[in-house]
Amino acid sequence: MRQLDRKLAGASTLAPPRGGWLRTLREALGMSQRQLANGANVSQQTVAYLEQKEAASEATVRALNTLAPLLGGRFVTVFVQEKSLDNLYMERTKAVAKQRVDYVDQQMRLEGQQVTDNNIKKEIERLTEEFVASSAPSLWD
């Protein structure tokens, strides 16, 4: 998980340019839409449409893969993590543990068996550790 977090970390600093990557790269190369269209064997209107769609995050992967080599690159998709996978996993593990402990606590209260807040906290920590140790697949159900 940590190795994947490190790989994804660099992508989080990339923000798309205001007009989108296609337009920005094409203009940086001094290329017109017509010239890019000719290289891709499509119409100028298609390039204009794709630039609009890409800037709005609506372009297809296929279209971007077609144009990328003409702009000196290749199109790749990447998932930008807002949180590390490790932190996300631990947050989810603790939330599921808390949910289970809260359910049992509620049932015990109905039976007149109250548990102290300190014991509830300890049980959440214990159950969290148990889930982590067992790589509990039911965390996402």
Buried (B, 14 or more C-beta within 10 A) or exposed (E): EEEEBEEBEEEEEEEEEEBBBBBBBBBEEEBEBEBBBBBBEBEBEBBBBBBBBBBEEEBEEEBBEBBBEBBEEEBEEEEEBEEBBEEBBBEBBBEBBBEBBEEEBEEEEEEEEEBEEEEBEEBBEEBBEEBBEEEBEEBEE
